[in-house]
């Protein structure tokens, strides 16, 4: 496996208006090999989501680097960082963030259209992915007509449509019942392994976390391998 993401000395500090501060991430180092899977556990509020957002370029560290294929994300221009997120990353969150006025097919097509693919190609890719996640008969259904597990499947398909090298998942099964959550977890491992996509998943689900090749715990701002 080839190492392609490096986190070096990552620190995140929040400041309040009264001169106080809270250091939530303390000098974190982490290497991610292409095609590998990593799970991160920790108590609520420990900074897991913040770490994931920094890794995805959605938040900036106070100090440190996130290097993707040798390039420091936070030295990229705004446009270059947006390009990185759209072409190399996929995001799956606990809240699926689907557009309620769009059906399943249209929701999955959207990132492909934004990246410049034609409507015909985007529709073909979206249809194939939705079929792959078991929703071939639900393409025309809007989110309000889908179950929680089905909505999360749509979100996974949407995250994969631009064939990301790295998939970031923040409590993707947290709002689902145990049986549905386990099915979603199996699906995540299946689709990322087949595409050689690296997976970083933040989860409270011990069973889901244990499926990763590497498991970590974040506590008091420090990330340690378990």
C-alpha positions in Angstrom: 0.0 0.0 0.0 1.2 3.5 -0.8 1.1 6.2 1.8 -0.7 9.2 0.3 -2.1 11.2 3.2 0.1 12.5 6.1 -1.1 14.5 9.1 1.8 16.2 10.9 1.7 18.0 14.2 -2.0 18.9 13.8 -3.3 21.2 16.5 -6.7 22.9 16.8 -7.4 25.5 19.4 -10.6 27.4 19.9 -10.5 30.9 21.4 -13.2 32.8 23.2 -13.8 36.5 23.3 -12.5 36.8 26.9 -9.0 35.6 26.1 -9.5 32.0 27.0 -8.7 29.0 24.8 -9.4 25.3 24.4 -6.9 23.0 22.7 -9.0 20.2 21.3 -6.4 18.5 19.1 -2.8 18.3 20.4 -0.1 17.6 17.8 -1.7 14.7 16.0 0.4 12.7 13.6 -1.3 10.1 11.3 -0.4 8.4 8.0 -3.0 6.9 5.7 -2.1 4.4 3.1 -4.0 4.1 -0.1 -6.7 1.4 0.2 -6.5 1.2 4.0 -9.3 1.6 6.5 -9.1 3.5 9.8 -11.6 3.9 12.6 -11.5 6.6 15.3 -13.4 6.3 18.5 -13.7 8.7 21.4 -16.2 10.4 23.7 -18.6 13.0 22.4 -16.9 16.4 22.2 -13.4 15.0 22.1 -12.7 16.4 18.6 -13.3 13.5 16.3 -15.5 15.4 13.9 -13.1 18.4 14.0 -10.3 16.1 13.0 -12.4 14.7 10.1 -13.4 18.1 8.9 -9.7 19.3 8.9 -8.7 16.1 7.0 -11.5 17.0 4.5 -10.4 20.6 4.1 -13.7 21.8 5.6 -11.9 23.4 8.6 -8.4 24.7 9.2 -5.9 23.7 11.9 -4.3 26.1 14.2 -1.0 24.5 13.5 0.3 21.5 11.5 -0.2 20.0 8.1 -2.4 17.7 6.1 -0.4 16.5 3.1 -2.3 14.8 0.2 0.0 13.1 -2.3 2.8 15.5 -1.1 0.7 18.7 -1.2 -0.2 20.6 1.9 -3.9 21.2 1.7 -3.8 24.5 3.6 -1.3 26.0 1.2 -3.6 25.5 -1.7 -5.7 28.3 -3.2 -9.4 28.3 -2.3 -10.2 27.0 -5.8 -7.6 24.3 -5.6 -8.9 23.1 -2.2 -12.4 23.0 -3.6 -11.2 20.9 -6.5 -9.4 18.5 -4.1 -12.6 18.1 -2.1 -14.8 17.5 -5.2 -12.5 15.1 -7.0 -10.6 13.2 -4.4 -12.9 13.1 -1.3 -16.3 11.6 -0.4 -18.2 12.6 2.7 -20.8 10.6 4.6 -22.4 12.1 7.7 -24.8 10.9 10.3 -27.3 13.4 8.9 -27.5 12.4 5.2 -27.9 16.0 3.9 -29.9 15.0 0.9 -31.8 17.6 -1.0 -35.5 17.0 -0.2 -36.8 18.4 -3.5 -34.6 16.0 -5.6 -35.1 12.3 -6.0 -32.5 9.7 -5.2 -31.0 9.7 -8.7 -30.8 13.5 -8.9 -29.2 13.7 -5.4 -26.5 11.2 -6.5 -25.9 12.9 -9.8 -25.3 16.3 -8.4 -21.6 16.0 -7.4 -20.8 14.6 -10.9 -22.6 17.5 -12.6 -20.7 20.0 -10.4 -17.4 18.3 -11.4 -18.2 18.9 -15.1 -19.6 15.5 -16.2 -22.4 15.6 -18.7 -26.0 14.8 -17.6 -25.9 11.6 -19.5 -22.7 10.3 -17.9 -23.8 11.5 -14.4 -27.1 9.7 -14.8 -25.5 6.5 -15.9 -23.0 6.6 -13.0 -25.7 7.5 -10.4 -28.0 4.7 -11.6 -25.2 2.1 -11.4 -24.2 3.2 -7.9 -27.8 3.2 -6.6 -28.2 -0.3 -8.1 -25.0 -1.3 -6.4 -26.3 -0.2 -3.0 -29.6 -2.0 -3.5 -31.8 0.9 -4.5 -32.4 0.1 -8.2 -36.2 0.4 -7.6 -36.0 3.6 -5.7 -34.3 6.0 -8.2 -37.3 8.2 -8.5 -38.2 8.5 -4.8 -37.5 11.7 -2.9 -35.8 11.4 0.5 -39.2 11.8 2.3 -40.3 8.5 0.7 -37.2 6.6 1.8 -36.4 4.9 5.1 -33.4 6.1 7.2 -31.3 3.2 5.9 -32.2 3.9 2.3 -31.4 7.6 2.7 -28.0 6.7 4.0 -27.4 4.4 1.1 -28.2 7.3 -1.2 -25.7 9.4 0.7 -23.0 6.7 0.2 -23.7 6.5 -3.5 -23.5 10.2 -3.8 -20.2 10.2 -1.9 -18.7 7.7 -4.3 -19.9 9.1 -7.7 -16.7 11.0 -8.4 -14.6 7.9 -7.5 -12.9 9.5 -4.5 -9.5 8.3 -3.2 -10.6 8.9 0.3 -14.0 8.5 2.0 -14.6 10.3 5.3 -17.5 9.0 7.4 -18.7 10.8 10.5 -21.0 8.6 12.6 -22.7 7.2 9.4 -24.8 4.7 11.4 -25.4 6.8 14.4 -29.1 7.6 13.6 -29.9 4.0 12.5 -31.2 1.0 14.4 -28.5 -1.7 15.0 -29.5 -4.1 12.2 -29.7 -1.3 9.6 -26.5 0.3 10.9 -24.6 -3.1 10.6 -25.8 -3.4 7.0 -24.6 0.1 6.2 -21.3 -0.7 7.8 -20.9 -3.8 5.7 -21.8 -1.8 2.6 -19.1 0.8 3.3 -16.4 -1.8 3.7 -17.5 -3.6 0.5 -17.6 -0.6 -1.8 -14.4 1.0 -0.5 -12.4 -2.3 -0.7 -13.5 -3.0 -4.2 -12.5 0.5 -5.4 -9.2 0.7 -3.4 -10.6 3.7 -1.6 -9.2 4.7 1.7 -11.8 4.9 4.5 -11.6 7.0 7.7 -14.7 6.4 9.9 -15.6 8.1 13.1 -18.0 5.9 15.1 -19.3 5.0 18.5 -20.2 1.5 17.2 -17.5 -0.8 18.5 -18.4 -3.6 16.1 -18.1 -1.2 13.1 -14.9 0.2 14.4 -13.3 -3.2 14.8 -13.7 -4.0 11.1 -11.1 -1.4 10.2 -7.5 -2.4 9.6 -6.3 0.3 12.1 -8.3 1.5 15.1 -7.5 4.6 17.0 -8.9 6.4 20.1 -9.0 10.2 20.5 -8.8 11.3 24.1 -7.8 14.6 25.6 -6.6 15.8 22.2 -4.3 12.9 21.6 -4.8 10.2 19.0 -3.5 6.7 19.9 -3.6 3.5 18.0 -5.5 0.7 19.8 
